[in-house]
Amino acid sequence: MRILLTGGSGFIGRNLTSYLLEKYPDYTIINFSPRRTGSRQKSIEPFLSRSNYVFVEGLVENEEALNEAFELGVDVVINLAGQTHVDRSLETPGSVISANVFGTQKVLDMCRKHGVKRLVQISSAEVYGPVPKGSNVDESAAFAPVSPYAASKAACDLLTQSYHQTFGMDTIITRCTNNYGPFQNVDKLVPLVITNALLGKPITLYSDGMQMRDWLHVTDHCAAIDAVIHRGISGSVYNISGKQTATTREIIEKVLQILGRSWSLVKSIPDRPGNFDRYALSIEKLTTDTGWEPTYLLENGIIETTNWYQQHSDWWMKHNEVAIVH
């Protein structure tokens, strides 16, 4: 099988590449991403010498470069490309909407042109908006995006569904909760807290830090995508959750405990616009159709991830900035 990962140099893409190459040594992985400097380029260096790994440089908005990747022969596309930052979408909504929505449209059109067998569109739990305490939303829940980022991902989902309905494309949409794990850029919650704590830098958080989130270790996410590629039902939407909830405050407390650092590093600031209290997803549909279930306990995953950043300071040190945690 030949699998194309758009955005394959990113956090999830890098981990998914490693997962698939190890589990399926006869598969070819094509990574279509812009060439990066620093940590992202370091992340993919171990793969470059492998005969079944191909790197193609480009942005999904560039049809010529994207076509070059598809012309290598592709069976399955995992669309990971796009902007993933809620805060950035608050500051510059247009750039995030353009990258996500128009980028997805380019990928969909290229899949049609080249007769790709299956497209897996990686979406986000953010499309559902706030989830009341004591409940988990399933895939039938209505969209209620709060941020421009969440709205852009909802638009990508609708585009993908329209190509399935109108053009008969084999598409699957996955909506995941907050990922964490090795090789995640330090502008995300868990690595920011870890690296700032290691450096003795301030860790700033929104409000009281009691926003509840559903946490998913990236290795569990990779296994879920693997299950969807091979056993998912065409046209389906699948939630992916680690079934592990914790508040921002609890995550910070755990990391500080592991590292033996004081809460005095933490500085509170007013909450950001549109930040909501809770989300949590039901994964019953994914488990029923594919047999997948998460394996990581959050506490063990945070310990493992903290240890990884301690041991790989050469990967992240030059890219650390003061954390704003949400």
TORPA-239165 format. One record per residue (C-alpha): x, y, z; residue number from 1; chain; residue in three letters. Coordinates in Angstrom, 3 decimals. Example, Ala and Ser with C-alpha at 12.3 -4.5 7.8 and 13.67 -1.06 7.14 Angstrom:
((12.300, -4.500, 7.800), 1, 'A', 'Ala')
((13.670, -1.060, 7.140), 2, 'A', 'Ser')
# end
This chain:
((0.000, 0.000, 0.000), 1, 'A', 'Met')
((1.155, 3.546, -0.774), 2, 'A', 'Arg')
((0.014, 6.148, 1.755), 3, 'A', 'Ile')
((0.345, 9.890, 1.254), 4, 'A', 'Leu')
((0.488, 12.046, 4.384), 5, 'A', 'Leu')
((-0.136, 15.718, 3.735), 6, 'A', 'Thr')
((1.544, 17.590, 6.561), 7, 'A', 'Gly')
((3.573, 14.484, 7.333), 8, 'A', 'Gly')
((6.399, 16.437, 9.005), 9, 'A', 'Ser')
((4.139, 17.709, 11.775), 10, 'A', 'Gly')
((3.592, 16.216, 15.206), 11, 'A', 'Phe')
((0.912, 13.657, 14.309), 12, 'A', 'Ile')
((2.343, 13.050, 10.844), 13, 'A', 'Gly')
((5.822, 12.272, 12.157), 14, 'A', 'Arg')
((4.476, 9.839, 14.763), 15, 'A', 'Asn')
((2.117, 8.245, 12.238), 16, 'A', 'Leu')
((4.990, 7.747, 9.772), 17, 'A', 'Thr')
((7.026, 5.953, 12.421), 18, 'A', 'Ser')
((4.039, 3.834, 13.457), 19, 'A', 'Tyr')
((3.146, 2.743, 9.918), 20, 'A', 'Leu')
((6.729, 2.040, 8.803), 21, 'A', 'Leu')
((7.299, -0.140, 11.839), 22, 'A', 'Glu')
((4.019, -2.040, 11.569), 23, 'A', 'Lys')
((3.917, -2.306, 7.758), 24, 'A', 'Tyr')
((7.492, -2.455, 6.415), 25, 'A', 'Pro')
((6.159, -3.273, 2.941), 26, 'A', 'Asp')
((4.133, -0.026, 2.767), 27, 'A', 'Tyr')
((5.467, 3.148, 1.152), 28, 'A', 'Thr')
((4.916, 6.413, 3.015), 29, 'A', 'Ile')
((4.942, 9.651, 1.010), 30, 'A', 'Ile')
((5.301, 12.804, 3.096), 31, 'A', 'Asn')
((4.059, 15.955, 1.358), 32, 'A', 'Phe')
((5.087, 18.946, 3.470), 33, 'A', 'Ser')
((6.947, 22.236, 3.207), 34, 'A', 'Pro')
((10.645, 21.882, 3.963), 35, 'A', 'Arg')
((11.288, 23.028, 7.509), 36, 'A', 'Arg')
((14.290, 24.047, 9.540), 37, 'A', 'Thr')
((14.990, 23.119, 13.134), 38, 'A', 'Gly')
((12.948, 20.595, 15.093), 39, 'A', 'Ser')
((10.458, 19.615, 12.385), 40, 'A', 'Arg')
((13.237, 18.768, 9.941), 41, 'A', 'Gln')
((15.065, 16.864, 12.682), 42, 'A', 'Lys')
((11.902, 14.853, 13.312), 43, 'A', 'Ser')
((11.897, 13.243, 9.872), 44, 'A', 'Ile')
((15.657, 12.761, 9.425), 45, 'A', 'Glu')
((15.578, 9.103, 10.612), 46, 'A', 'Pro')
((13.251, 8.220, 7.712), 47, 'A', 'Phe')
((15.125, 9.879, 4.843), 48, 'A', 'Leu')
((17.458, 6.941, 4.204), 49, 'A', 'Ser')
((14.622, 4.407, 3.940), 50, 'A', 'Arg')
((13.732, 3.146, 0.477), 51, 'A', 'Ser')
((9.989, 3.093, 1.297), 52, 'A', 'Asn')
((9.857, 6.707, 2.526), 53, 'A', 'Tyr')
((9.533, 9.601, 0.090), 54, 'A', 'Val')
((9.600, 13.301, 0.924), 55, 'A', 'Phe')
((7.976, 15.747, -1.505), 56, 'A', 'Val')
((8.315, 19.435, -0.701), 57, 'A', 'Glu')
((5.310, 21.729, -1.046), 58, 'A', 'Gly')
((2.161, 23.290, 0.331), 59, 'A', 'Leu')
((-1.268, 21.817, -0.399), 60, 'A', 'Val')
((-2.301, 25.156, -1.910), 61, 'A', 'Glu')
((0.346, 24.616, -4.631), 62, 'A', 'Asn')
((-1.380, 22.388, -7.183), 63, 'A', 'Glu')
((1.779, 21.685, -9.179), 64, 'A', 'Glu')
((3.711, 20.441, -6.152), 65, 'A', 'Ala')
((0.701, 18.516, -4.832), 66, 'A', 'Leu')
((0.203, 16.837, -8.181), 67, 'A', 'Asn')
((3.863, 15.768, -8.161), 68, 'A', 'Glu')
((3.243, 13.861, -4.926), 69, 'A', 'Ala')
((0.080, 12.189, -6.243), 70, 'A', 'Phe')
((1.821, 11.167, -9.473), 71, 'A', 'Glu')
((4.084, 8.882, -7.443), 72, 'A', 'Leu')
((1.064, 6.586, -7.096), 73, 'A', 'Gly')
((-1.187, 6.801, -4.036), 74, 'A', 'Val')
((-3.717, 4.365, -2.579), 75, 'A', 'Asp')
((-4.682, 6.212, 0.604), 76, 'A', 'Val')
((-4.396, 9.869, 1.617), 77, 'A', 'Val')
((-4.291, 11.037, 5.232), 78, 'A', 'Ile')
((-4.965, 14.782, 5.172), 79, 'A', 'Asn')
((-3.116, 16.273, 8.135), 80, 'A', 'Leu')
((-2.155, 19.539, 6.463), 81, 'A', 'Ala')
((-3.368, 22.869, 7.806), 82, 'A', 'Gly')
((-3.264, 25.267, 10.728), 83, 'A', 'Gln')
((-4.054, 23.835, 14.171), 84, 'A', 'Thr')
((-3.767, 26.854, 16.474), 85, 'A', 'His')
((-6.891, 28.283, 18.094), 86, 'A', 'Val')
((-5.042, 31.399, 19.280), 87, 'A', 'Asp')
((-3.681, 32.071, 15.791), 88, 'A', 'Arg')
((-7.187, 31.833, 14.373), 89, 'A', 'Ser')
((-8.298, 34.526, 16.817), 90, 'A', 'Leu')
((-5.494, 36.832, 15.684), 91, 'A', 'Glu')
((-5.569, 36.141, 11.918), 92, 'A', 'Thr')
((-8.759, 34.223, 11.052), 93, 'A', 'Pro')
((-8.330, 34.594, 7.306), 94, 'A', 'Gly')
((-4.985, 32.811, 7.106), 95, 'A', 'Ser')
((-6.233, 29.829, 9.134), 96, 'A', 'Val')
((-9.505, 29.556, 7.189), 97, 'A', 'Ile')
((-7.672, 29.788, 3.861), 98, 'A', 'Ser')
((-5.048, 27.194, 4.777), 99, 'A', 'Ala')
((-7.571, 24.702, 6.140), 100, 'A', 'Asn')
((-10.597, 25.053, 3.863), 101, 'A', 'Val')
((-8.951, 25.765, 0.513), 102, 'A', 'Phe')
((-6.139, 23.340, 1.288), 103, 'A', 'Gly')
((-8.655, 20.562, 1.932), 104, 'A', 'Thr')
((-10.469, 21.399, -1.303), 105, 'A', 'Gln')
((-7.190, 21.038, -3.244), 106, 'A', 'Lys')
((-6.519, 17.656, -1.653), 107, 'A', 'Val')
((-10.046, 16.433, -2.386), 108, 'A', 'Leu')
((-9.801, 17.479, -6.028), 109, 'A', 'Asp')
((-6.429, 15.804, -6.395), 110, 'A', 'Met')
((-7.820, 12.574, -4.915), 111, 'A', 'Cys')
((-10.590, 12.632, -7.531), 112, 'A', 'Arg')
((-8.159, 13.326, -10.341), 113, 'A', 'Lys')
((-5.842, 10.449, -9.418), 114, 'A', 'His')
((-8.467, 7.899, -8.391), 115, 'A', 'Gly')
((-7.285, 7.551, -4.800), 116, 'A', 'Val')
((-8.964, 4.619, -3.083), 117, 'A', 'Lys')
((-9.566, 6.279, 0.305), 118, 'A', 'Arg')
((-9.163, 9.717, 1.897), 119, 'A', 'Leu')
((-9.024, 10.091, 5.682), 120, 'A', 'Val')
((-9.704, 13.688, 6.728), 121, 'A', 'Gln')
((-8.253, 14.494, 10.150), 122, 'A', 'Ile')
((-10.632, 16.836, 11.953), 123, 'A', 'Ser')
((-11.070, 18.004, 15.542), 124, 'A', 'Ser')
((-13.368, 17.695, 18.543), 125, 'A', 'Ala')
((-13.447, 21.498, 18.485), 126, 'A', 'Glu')
((-16.192, 21.355, 15.819), 127, 'A', 'Val')
((-18.712, 20.271, 18.495), 128, 'A', 'Tyr')
((-18.086, 23.195, 20.829), 129, 'A', 'Gly')
((-18.765, 22.938, 24.587), 130, 'A', 'Pro')
((-19.966, 19.622, 26.015), 131, 'A', 'Val')
((-22.101, 19.646, 29.203), 132, 'A', 'Pro')
((-20.632, 18.044, 32.308), 133, 'A', 'Lys')
((-21.435, 14.350, 32.603), 134, 'A', 'Gly')
((-21.978, 13.730, 28.884), 135, 'A', 'Ser')
((-19.918, 12.652, 25.872), 136, 'A', 'Asn')
((-20.932, 13.715, 22.369), 137, 'A', 'Val')
((-21.207, 11.227, 19.531), 138, 'A', 'Asp')
((-20.814, 11.789, 15.793), 139, 'A', 'Glu')
((-24.453, 12.812, 15.329), 140, 'A', 'Ser')
((-24.041, 15.967, 17.435), 141, 'A', 'Ala')
((-24.603, 19.285, 15.687), 142, 'A', 'Ala')
((-21.681, 21.572, 14.932), 143, 'A', 'Phe')
((-21.252, 24.450, 17.392), 144, 'A', 'Ala')
((-17.748, 25.797, 16.689), 145, 'A', 'Pro')
((-16.546, 28.593, 18.943), 146, 'A', 'Val')
((-13.290, 29.719, 17.296), 147, 'A', 'Ser')
((-12.494, 30.467, 13.629), 148, 'A', 'Pro')
((-10.181, 27.439, 13.746), 149, 'A', 'Tyr')
((-13.054, 25.177, 14.825), 150, 'A', 'Ala')
((-15.316, 26.679, 12.159), 151, 'A', 'Ala')
((-12.678, 26.044, 9.493), 152, 'A', 'Ser')
((-12.442, 22.373, 10.515), 153, 'A', 'Lys')
((-16.240, 22.059, 10.415), 154, 'A', 'Ala')
((-16.174, 23.497, 6.884), 155, 'A', 'Ala')
((-13.514, 20.941, 5.896), 156, 'A', 'Cys')
((-15.728, 18.147, 7.231), 157, 'A', 'Asp')
((-18.702, 19.377, 5.215), 158, 'A', 'Leu')
((-16.582, 19.631, 2.068), 159, 'A', 'Leu')
((-15.337, 16.079, 2.568), 160, 'A', 'Thr')
((-18.859, 14.758, 3.084), 161, 'A', 'Gln')
((-20.046, 16.563, -0.054), 162, 'A', 'Ser')
((-17.367, 14.863, -2.164), 163, 'A', 'Tyr')
((-18.461, 11.503, -0.774), 164, 'A', 'His')
((-22.130, 12.172, -1.501), 165, 'A', 'Gln')
((-21.794, 13.860, -4.897), 166, 'A', 'Thr')
((-18.736, 12.223, -6.437), 167, 'A', 'Phe')
((-18.853, 8.848, -4.701), 168, 'A', 'Gly')
((-15.410, 9.285, -3.158), 169, 'A', 'Met')
((-14.383, 6.872, -0.410), 170, 'A', 'Asp')
((-13.885, 9.294, 2.459), 171, 'A', 'Thr')
((-13.704, 8.978, 6.238), 172, 'A', 'Ile')
((-13.571, 11.834, 8.742), 173, 'A', 'Ile')
((-11.937, 11.466, 12.152), 174, 'A', 'Thr')
((-12.429, 13.960, 14.989), 175, 'A', 'Arg')
((-9.813, 13.693, 17.685), 176, 'A', 'Cys')
((-9.426, 15.233, 21.116), 177, 'A', 'Thr')
((-6.279, 16.953, 22.488), 178, 'A', 'Asn')
((-3.182, 15.037, 21.411), 179, 'A', 'Asn')
((0.053, 14.903, 23.392), 180, 'A', 'Tyr')
((3.281, 12.933, 23.180), 181, 'A', 'Gly')
((6.829, 13.112, 21.756), 182, 'A', 'Pro')
((7.776, 15.454, 18.895), 183, 'A', 'Phe')
((4.989, 17.946, 19.627), 184, 'A', 'Gln')
((5.929, 21.591, 19.037), 185, 'A', 'Asn')
((6.423, 23.620, 22.188), 186, 'A', 'Val')
((3.534, 25.985, 21.471), 187, 'A', 'Asp')
((1.094, 23.316, 22.679), 188, 'A', 'Lys')
((0.010, 22.807, 26.283), 189, 'A', 'Leu')
((1.887, 19.716, 27.457), 190, 'A', 'Val')
((5.301, 20.394, 25.865), 191, 'A', 'Pro')
((5.126, 24.093, 26.787), 192, 'A', 'Leu')
((4.525, 23.305, 30.426), 193, 'A', 'Val')
((7.293, 20.691, 30.433), 194, 'A', 'Ile')
((9.915, 22.779, 28.658), 195, 'A', 'Thr')
((9.161, 26.019, 30.504), 196, 'A', 'Asn')
((9.289, 24.154, 33.813), 197, 'A', 'Ala')
((12.636, 22.616, 32.864), 198, 'A', 'Leu')
((13.994, 26.081, 32.029), 199, 'A', 'Leu')
((12.451, 27.769, 35.056), 200, 'A', 'Gly')
((10.399, 30.052, 32.816), 201, 'A', 'Lys')
((6.940, 31.414, 33.675), 202, 'A', 'Pro')
((3.971, 29.262, 32.709), 203, 'A', 'Ile')
((0.947, 31.457, 32.078), 204, 'A', 'Thr')
((-2.548, 30.048, 31.921), 205, 'A', 'Leu')
((-5.972, 31.360, 31.108), 206, 'A', 'Tyr')
((-8.203, 32.150, 34.095), 207, 'A', 'Ser')
((-8.195, 29.479, 36.821), 208, 'A', 'Asp')
((-7.179, 26.625, 34.516), 209, 'A', 'Gly')
((-10.328, 24.629, 35.197), 210, 'A', 'Met')
((-11.157, 24.069, 31.524), 211, 'A', 'Gln')
((-11.742, 20.316, 31.119), 212, 'A', 'Met')
((-10.276, 18.568, 28.084), 213, 'A', 'Arg')
((-10.221, 15.005, 26.765), 214, 'A', 'Asp')
((-6.608, 13.808, 26.275), 215, 'A', 'Trp')
((-5.331, 11.387, 23.622), 216, 'A', 'Leu')
((-1.782, 10.058, 23.422), 217, 'A', 'His')
((-0.475, 10.396, 19.885), 218, 'A', 'Val')
((0.407, 6.673, 19.715), 219, 'A', 'Thr')
((-3.230, 5.786, 20.438), 220, 'A', 'Asp')
((-4.241, 8.292, 17.755), 221, 'A', 'His')
((-1.920, 6.615, 15.237), 222, 'A', 'Cys')
((-3.408, 3.210, 16.050), 223, 'A', 'Ala')
((-6.904, 4.643, 15.544), 224, 'A', 'Ala')
((-5.973, 6.070, 12.126), 225, 'A', 'Ile')
((-4.493, 2.680, 11.216), 226, 'A', 'Asp')
((-7.786, 1.027, 12.198), 227, 'A', 'Ala')
((-9.776, 3.518, 10.119), 228, 'A', 'Val')
((-7.563, 3.031, 7.050), 229, 'A', 'Ile')
((-8.057, -0.729, 7.095), 230, 'A', 'His')
((-11.440, -1.288, 8.742), 231, 'A', 'Arg')
((-13.354, 1.991, 8.671), 232, 'A', 'Gly')
((-16.632, 2.195, 6.745), 233, 'A', 'Ile')
((-16.698, 4.535, 3.758), 234, 'A', 'Ser')
((-18.570, 7.780, 4.364), 235, 'A', 'Gly')
((-18.313, 7.470, 8.131), 236, 'A', 'Ser')
((-17.317, 9.998, 10.764), 237, 'A', 'Val')
((-15.394, 8.650, 13.760), 238, 'A', 'Tyr')
((-14.601, 10.289, 17.068), 239, 'A', 'Asn')
((-11.174, 9.456, 18.505), 240, 'A', 'Ile')
((-10.731, 9.961, 22.242), 241, 'A', 'Ser')
((-8.344, 8.705, 24.894), 242, 'A', 'Gly')
((-11.257, 8.566, 27.362), 243, 'A', 'Lys')
((-8.976, 10.470, 29.736), 244, 'A', 'Gln')
((-10.199, 13.871, 30.935), 245, 'A', 'Thr')
((-8.284, 16.416, 32.988), 246, 'A', 'Ala')
((-8.269, 20.160, 33.518), 247, 'A', 'Thr')
((-5.459, 22.398, 32.350), 248, 'A', 'Thr')
((-4.612, 22.965, 36.011), 249, 'A', 'Arg')
((-4.352, 19.214, 36.662), 250, 'A', 'Glu')
((-2.000, 18.772, 33.703), 251, 'A', 'Ile')
((0.276, 21.551, 34.961), 252, 'A', 'Ile')
((0.218, 20.171, 38.502), 253, 'A', 'Glu')
((1.199, 16.712, 37.274), 254, 'A', 'Lys')
((4.109, 17.981, 35.173), 255, 'A', 'Val')
((5.400, 20.184, 38.004), 256, 'A', 'Leu')
((5.168, 17.225, 40.383), 257, 'A', 'Gln')
((7.136, 14.974, 38.023), 258, 'A', 'Ile')
((9.848, 17.603, 37.574), 259, 'A', 'Leu')
((9.919, 18.720, 41.210), 260, 'A', 'Gly')
((9.073, 22.314, 40.290), 261, 'A', 'Arg')
((6.967, 24.819, 42.219), 262, 'A', 'Ser')
((3.533, 26.193, 41.320), 263, 'A', 'Trp')
((5.089, 29.644, 41.757), 264, 'A', 'Ser')
((6.153, 29.405, 38.084), 265, 'A', 'Leu')
((2.483, 29.640, 37.052), 266, 'A', 'Val')
((1.001, 33.060, 36.243), 267, 'A', 'Lys')
((-2.723, 33.508, 35.560), 268, 'A', 'Ser')
((-4.112, 35.861, 32.897), 269, 'A', 'Ile')
((-7.696, 36.662, 31.824), 270, 'A', 'Pro')
((-9.388, 33.964, 29.753), 271, 'A', 'Asp')
((-9.189, 34.163, 25.969), 272, 'A', 'Arg')
((-12.291, 34.904, 23.848), 273, 'A', 'Pro')
((-14.482, 31.862, 23.244), 274, 'A', 'Gly')
((-12.604, 29.505, 25.554), 275, 'A', 'Asn')
((-15.152, 26.962, 26.790), 276, 'A', 'Phe')
((-15.309, 24.808, 29.887), 277, 'A', 'Asp')
((-15.402, 21.226, 28.656), 278, 'A', 'Arg')
((-15.439, 18.754, 25.836), 279, 'A', 'Tyr')
((-15.473, 14.949, 25.798), 280, 'A', 'Ala')
((-16.258, 12.463, 23.028), 281, 'A', 'Leu')
((-17.906, 9.067, 22.720), 282, 'A', 'Ser')
((-15.879, 6.492, 20.746), 283, 'A', 'Ile')
((-18.497, 3.717, 20.672), 284, 'A', 'Glu')
((-18.902, 3.907, 16.886), 285, 'A', 'Lys')
((-15.160, 3.589, 16.192), 286, 'A', 'Leu')
((-14.813, 0.679, 18.619), 287, 'A', 'Thr')
((-17.824, -1.122, 17.128), 288, 'A', 'Thr')
((-16.674, -0.736, 13.512), 289, 'A', 'Asp')
((-12.925, -1.300, 13.918), 290, 'A', 'Thr')
((-12.258, -2.777, 17.359), 291, 'A', 'Gly')
((-9.966, 0.113, 18.333), 292, 'A', 'Trp')
((-9.721, 1.318, 21.919), 293, 'A', 'Glu')
((-7.149, 3.579, 23.593), 294, 'A', 'Pro')
((-4.433, 1.963, 25.683), 295, 'A', 'Thr')
((-2.683, 4.877, 27.416), 296, 'A', 'Tyr')
((-3.546, 6.005, 30.912), 297, 'A', 'Leu')
((-3.142, 9.775, 31.100), 298, 'A', 'Leu')
((-0.861, 9.686, 34.142), 299, 'A', 'Glu')
((1.510, 7.207, 32.484), 300, 'A', 'Asn')
((1.408, 9.132, 29.215), 301, 'A', 'Gly')
((2.305, 12.424, 30.911), 302, 'A', 'Ile')
((5.211, 10.785, 32.750), 303, 'A', 'Ile')
((6.478, 9.204, 29.523), 304, 'A', 'Glu')
((6.130, 12.471, 27.590), 305, 'A', 'Thr')
((7.839, 14.513, 30.304), 306, 'A', 'Thr')
((10.752, 12.060, 30.318), 307, 'A', 'Asn')
((11.027, 12.313, 26.517), 308, 'A', 'Trp')
((11.364, 16.105, 26.591), 309, 'A', 'Tyr')
((13.915, 15.857, 29.402), 310, 'A', 'Gln')
((15.992, 13.478, 27.292), 311, 'A', 'Gln')
((15.637, 15.389, 23.987), 312, 'A', 'His')
((16.497, 18.983, 24.856), 313, 'A', 'Ser')
((18.531, 19.184, 21.626), 314, 'A', 'Asp')
((15.242, 18.793, 19.718), 315, 'A', 'Trp')
((13.252, 21.558, 21.405), 316, 'A', 'Trp')
((15.638, 23.946, 23.177), 317, 'A', 'Met')
((15.995, 26.548, 20.410), 318, 'A', 'Lys')
((12.238, 26.695, 19.875), 319, 'A', 'His')
((11.065, 27.291, 23.447), 320, 'A', 'Asn')
((9.070, 30.416, 24.240), 321, 'A', 'Glu')
((7.152, 31.545, 27.310), 322, 'A', 'Val')
((4.010, 29.443, 27.555), 323, 'A', 'Ala')
((0.462, 30.699, 27.357), 324, 'A', 'Ile')
((-1.513, 27.666, 28.431), 325, 'A', 'Val')
((-5.167, 27.111, 27.579), 326, 'A', 'His')
# end
